[in-house]
């Protein structure tokens, strides 16, 4: 029998996004530590799940949200759902996430009764397939040796989303070379643990994953990464438009661009495609990118 340590299982996102109903419109979710704070995508996915628990026979076509305060991973998150409108075609919900008696996040989601209509979409970028690219976990292994012990442990945990960047330099310490890189990146993604065919679960996991690697797109032209000394970064707002249902255990390409950075904020746009080119969702996000050189910080 081998004495090698057992590798921990990756997080099951069905369990992570599950909520406990406390009252008719009030739910409690589990928070998880992400380098001392809660990952924004977790709150997005749980808030969307809370909204879904108050609707029937409709599907979310768009959500818009704001991150108001840093989350505390040591306590649960309460989700208070406001049933803003129930219409014949469209339904609206507003969700407030609460910790320590204060709002940390709010979300507005619009749902639609499924119907047919005209269709068109952008073409998916031509990039190498995921089986020709290194996994993000392999890239992280090259980084952890230079990190503090606590951060090494966090970075070594298996992640619930398998990610394979088309340009691996976007995931390395300090970002691209100091001369800067392009203001776009492409990342293949899929959920590791089985999700099944439930459309709502898969949509909530896509919402969760849509916050991954996004803000770093705006950092690339400036030769920055999330480890850059003197850089303070955080998601400020986030939006997702859902175009088609999809099974997120299959590979999806997340094409991300950053049209602008100004006022210590980075603006990003994204498109999520299935491997055969169907545009599943579009995204937008603005994030804090406050840089103070270490001598000035």
C-alpha positions in Angstrom: 0.0 0.0 0.0 1.3 3.5 -0.9 2.1 6.0 1.8 1.6 8.9 -0.6 -0.8 11.5 0.6 -4.3 11.3 -0.8 -5.1 14.1 -3.2 -8.2 16.0 -2.1 -11.2 15.7 -4.3 -12.2 18.8 -6.3 -15.1 20.9 -4.9 -18.5 19.7 -6.0 -20.3 22.8 -7.3 -23.8 21.3 -7.0 -23.1 21.1 -3.2 -21.4 24.5 -3.1 -24.3 26.3 -4.8 -27.0 24.5 -2.8 -29.0 26.7 -0.5 -31.0 26.2 2.7 -34.4 27.8 2.7 -35.0 29.7 5.9 -38.2 31.5 5.0 -40.3 31.9 1.8 -37.8 34.4 0.2 -34.8 33.9 2.5 -32.0 31.4 1.9 -28.6 30.6 3.5 -25.5 29.6 1.5 -22.1 28.2 2.5 -19.2 30.6 2.0 -15.7 29.4 1.0 -12.3 30.9 1.6 -10.5 32.2 -1.5 -7.2 33.8 -0.2 -9.0 35.3 2.8 -12.1 36.4 1.0 -15.1 34.9 -0.8 -14.8 34.3 -4.6 -17.1 36.6 -6.4 -18.4 33.9 -8.7 -19.6 31.9 -5.7 -21.9 34.7 -4.7 -23.1 35.3 -8.2 -24.0 31.6 -8.6 -25.7 31.3 -5.2 -27.7 34.5 -5.7 -28.9 33.2 -9.1 -29.8 29.9 -7.5 -31.8 31.8 -4.8 -33.7 33.7 -7.5 -34.5 30.4 -9.3 -36.1 29.0 -6.1 -38.8 31.7 -6.4 -39.8 31.2 -10.1 -41.3 28.5 -12.2 -41.2 27.5 -15.9 -38.9 30.4 -16.9 -35.1 30.7 -17.6 -32.7 33.5 -16.7 -31.7 35.5 -19.8 -29.7 38.2 -18.0 -28.3 39.2 -14.6 -26.6 42.3 -13.4 -24.9 42.6 -10.0 -22.7 44.8 -7.8 -20.0 43.7 -5.3 -20.5 46.1 -2.3 -18.2 44.8 0.5 -15.6 42.0 0.8 -17.2 38.8 1.9 -16.3 37.0 5.2 -15.6 33.3 4.5 -15.9 32.4 8.2 -19.7 32.9 8.2 -22.7 31.8 5.9 -24.3 34.2 3.4 -28.0 35.1 3.6 -29.8 35.7 0.4 -33.0 37.8 0.5 -35.1 37.6 -2.7 -37.4 40.4 -3.7 -40.2 39.2 -6.1 -40.1 42.4 -8.1 -42.4 41.3 -11.0 -44.2 38.2 -12.3 -45.3 38.8 -15.9 -46.6 36.6 -18.7 -43.4 36.6 -20.6 -40.8 38.1 -18.3 -40.2 37.8 -14.5 -37.8 39.9 -12.5 -36.1 39.1 -9.2 -33.7 41.2 -7.0 -31.4 39.4 -4.6 -29.5 40.9 -1.7 -26.6 39.0 -0.1 -26.1 39.8 3.6 -23.4 39.2 6.2 -23.0 40.7 9.6 -26.2 42.7 9.0 -24.8 44.5 5.9 -25.3 44.1 2.2 -22.2 42.6 0.6 -23.7 42.1 -2.9 -26.8 42.6 -4.9 -28.2 41.1 -8.1 -31.0 41.8 -10.5 -32.0 38.9 -12.7 -34.6 38.8 -15.6 -36.3 35.5 -16.6 -38.2 34.7 -19.7 -40.7 32.0 -20.8 -38.8 30.1 -23.5 -39.8 31.2 -27.1 -38.5 30.9 -30.6 -37.1 33.8 -32.7 -34.6 34.9 -35.3 -31.0 34.0 -34.5 -27.4 35.1 -35.3 -24.1 35.1 -33.4 -20.4 36.0 -33.6 -18.0 33.4 -34.8 -15.9 31.6 -32.2 -12.1 32.6 -32.3 -9.8 29.9 -33.9 -7.6 28.7 -31.1 -5.8 25.4 -30.2 -8.1 22.7 -28.7 -7.9 22.1 -24.9 -6.1 18.7 -25.2 -3.1 20.6 -26.8 -2.8 23.0 -23.9 -1.3 22.8 -20.4 -3.9 22.6 -17.5 -4.0 25.6 -15.2 -3.2 23.4 -12.2 0.1 22.5 -13.9 0.9 26.1 -14.4 0.1 26.8 -10.7 2.5 24.1 -9.6 5.4 26.1 -11.2 4.3 29.2 -9.2 3.7 27.9 -5.7 7.3 27.3 -4.8 7.9 31.1 -4.6 4.8 31.8 -2.5 4.3 32.0 1.3 3.3 28.8 3.0 -0.4 29.8 3.5 -0.8 30.8 -0.1 1.0 27.7 -1.3 -1.6 25.5 0.5 -4.5 27.5 -1.0 -3.1 27.5 -4.5 -2.4 23.7 -4.4 -6.0 22.8 -3.7 -7.8 21.2 -6.7 -10.3 23.6 -8.2 -13.9 22.9 -9.3 -13.3 24.4 -12.8 -10.6 22.9 -15.1 -9.0 25.8 -17.0 -6.6 25.7 -19.9 -5.3 29.1 -21.1 -4.4 29.5 -24.7 -1.6 31.8 -23.7 -0.1 30.3 -20.5 1.8 33.6 -19.8 -1.5 35.1 -18.7 -1.5 32.8 -15.6 2.2 33.2 -14.6 3.3 35.5 -11.7 3.4 39.1 -12.7 1.4 38.6 -15.9 2.9 39.1 -19.3 6.4 40.7 -19.9 6.8 44.3 -18.6 6.3 45.6 -22.0 2.7 44.5 -21.8 0.7 41.9 -23.6 -2.5 42.0 -25.7 -5.8 43.2 -24.3 -7.5 39.8 -24.8 -7.1 36.2 -23.7 -8.8 32.9 -24.4 -9.3 30.2 -21.8 -10.9 26.8 -22.1 -13.1 25.9 -19.1 -15.3 23.0 -17.8 -16.6 21.8 -14.5 -14.7 18.9 -13.0 -17.4 17.2 -10.8 -20.5 15.9 -12.7 -23.3 18.4 -13.0 -25.9 16.3 -14.8 -28.3 17.7 -17.4 -30.3 20.1 -15.2 -30.4 23.4 -17.1 -30.6 25.5 -14.0 -27.6 23.9 -12.3 -25.5 24.3 -15.4 -26.5 27.9 -15.9 -25.6 28.7 -12.2 -22.2 27.1 -12.7 -21.6 29.1 -15.9 -22.4 32.2 -13.8 -19.9 31.0 -11.2 -17.1 30.4 -13.8 -17.8 33.7 -15.6 -15.9 35.6 -12.9 -12.7 33.4 -13.3 -9.7 35.0 -14.9 -11.8 37.9 -16.1 -10.3 40.9 -14.4 -6.8 39.8 -15.4 -7.6 40.6 -19.0 -7.4 44.3 -18.3 -4.1 43.8 -16.5 -2.3 42.2 -19.4 -1.6 45.4 -21.5 0.2 46.8 -18.4 2.4 43.8 -17.6 0.5 43.2 -14.4 -0.9 40.1 -12.6 -2.8 39.5 -9.4 0.6 39.1 -7.6 2.0 42.4 -8.8 3.3 44.3 -5.7 1.3 47.5 -5.1 -1.8 46.3 -7.1 -5.1 46.3 -5.4 -7.8 44.5 -7.4 -11.4 43.4 -6.9 -14.6 42.9 -9.0 -16.9 45.9 -8.8 -19.8 44.9 -11.0 -20.6 41.9 -13.3 -23.2 41.1 -15.9 -24.2 37.9 -17.8 -26.5 37.4 -20.7 -27.5 33.8 -21.4 -28.2 32.9 -25.0 -28.5 29.0 -25.1 -28.5 26.2 -22.5 -25.4 24.2 -22.2 -23.8 21.3 -20.4 -20.7 22.7 -18.6 -18.9 19.4 -18.0 -18.0 19.8 -21.7 -15.3 22.2 -22.8 -16.2 25.8 -23.3 -14.0 28.6 -24.7 -14.1 31.9 -22.7 -13.0 34.7 -25.0 -12.2 37.8 -23.0 -11.3 41.3 -24.2 -10.5 44.6 -22.4 -11.6 47.6 -24.4 -10.6 50.1 -21.7 -8.8 50.8 -18.4 -9.2 54.2 -16.7 -9.7 55.7 -13.3 -8.1 52.7 -11.6 -10.7 50.5 -13.1 -10.4 47.8 -15.8 -13.4 47.1 -18.1 -13.8 43.6 -19.7 -16.1 41.9 -22.1 -16.5 38.1 -22.6 -18.1 35.5 -24.8 -18.5 31.8 -23.7 -18.7 29.3 -26.6 -19.2 25.6 -26.7 -16.5 23.6 -28.3 -18.5 23.4 -31.5 -18.9 27.2 -31.7 -22.3 27.9 -30.1 -22.3 31.2 -28.2 -23.8 30.2 -24.8 -23.4 33.5 -22.9 -21.9 37.0 -23.0 -20.4 38.8 -20.1 -19.2 42.2 -18.9 -17.3 43.3 -15.8 -15.6 46.4 -14.4 -13.0 45.8 -11.7 -10.8 47.8 -9.4 -7.2 48.1 -10.6 -5.6 50.5 -8.2 -1.8 50.5 -8.6 0.6 52.1 -6.2 4.2 51.3 -6.7 5.7 49.7 -3.6 7.7 52.8 -2.7 4.5 54.8 -2.7 2.0 52.2 -1.3 
